[in-house]
Amino acid sequence: MRISWKKEPVSDAIVYDRQDFPSHAVIAAIASQVWLLLMFLGALLAASLVWFFKSGDSMPAKMTLWFFKMAIVGLIGSFALHELAHAMMLKRIEAVTHIAIDRTAWRISIVPRGTMTARQVVNVAIIGPVSCVAVGSALWISNLDISLAWWYLAHGIFLLPFFGDGRNFYNGLRGHGGSSFGQ
């Protein structure tokens, strides 16, 4: 039995052929979602560097660099890994003809066009959150950076049924999904 991944069609998505899907497009889409945060942090860094050169006080610059690390490695990095894991899994499924990057004001999603078996739906749904949880666990266990670990570990919540990955995961386990998508 073949099932689809999503119930609703994608409206303002950028659609790529499955084999030509560029990984950098995911990172660019995620960074463009948080551009205002990055601009704010850039201005804050500039101000803190001016403060440092005038006063010799490096604490504001250190704090701003910590915020940058959280925004880039934590926020953007974890979501890029999450969505790239979905995309890389989808590129391996021949019945998926195209992969779209769907952007709304609050989220970025990788949306396949084509059909998948229930098992494929389950695998694609869990690979994003599980890849992030694996990185978060490695960061935690190695004690490299506990604060960054939380950004990645938090992706486990996306397997709850009220998130897209969770809905797809449970629909796949039940052996059904939405209507045919992108056909």
Buried (B, 14 or more C-beta within 10 A) or exposed (E): EEBBBBEEEBEEBBBBEBEEBEEEBBBBBBBEBBEEBBEEBEEBBEEBBEBBEEEEEEEBBEEBBEBBBBBBBBBBBBBBBBBBBBBBBBBEBEEBBBBBBBBEEEEBBBBBBBBBBBEBBBBBBBBBBBBBBBBBBEBBEEEEBEEBBBBBBBBBEBBEEEBBBBBBBBBBEEEEBBEEBBE
